[in-house]
């Protein structure tokens, strides 16, 4: 699976305001850095809980075959199209009758082709995420995002040789009820 974000989520000004309030920052001098930390926290949150927090337009590249294939990103809200990818990288949209789609109750999106095609790969375009915007995220997720971004902001001056294997304990405690694990 190769996923690409085709349109990142729009961060509401409220996200930056919450982080700045948590850190006690009232100037705008560090706004770009703080916004970047929130975006990083969103990515790390997805890795921890197994779900994309904010609805985002994505694309995943899959094998071109007639078997059901699941998208790795969850929860899928809508699958908008499937494109055949030629060896030279050019893409051709497939007709809606050329493939089937399914989204189960857990938000797993699945795709299968109804007929063989000459190409060996397809790109599936979809939207995935738990909430449409910052203000509709579950409180525990939002609070964890703020805390993790604040942690990274405070830790930036330290030359820390130890890589953190996961979120700080306070963030993990907030996110653990939302965590989805897959058994392979």
C-alpha angles and dihedrals in degrees: 000000000000115000127193128187105230096182119013118218118269110247112222116229085243090072093059091042092054092049093047091049091050090051095040093239118150102170127084094224094102099036095113093050092046092049089052090052091053090051090050090049089053091055093046090048090055090052092050101043097031093234133093107246102209125038108262134174109243144170129209126192115223138173114275102243144127095245122098110263124191123223112236095220118083149233095027113200099182140354108218103182152333124233127194112230116214123211090259091054098254115141132218123190114237120224115255088246091060094069143029125224132197134181115192128209091267092056098254110148119211133189136187133175119240095205137024117265131196094241123081098212138047132195116222116205116206147144120240136175145106098246137023094226146002093267092055096050114111109267094242092053092048093047090049091051091052093046094048093048089048091049091052091047093052093043095051096092094054120087094228113187093181113087112218110240092204144345122311112275093255091056094043089053091055094046101038095088089056096047117120118196126195124213110217 
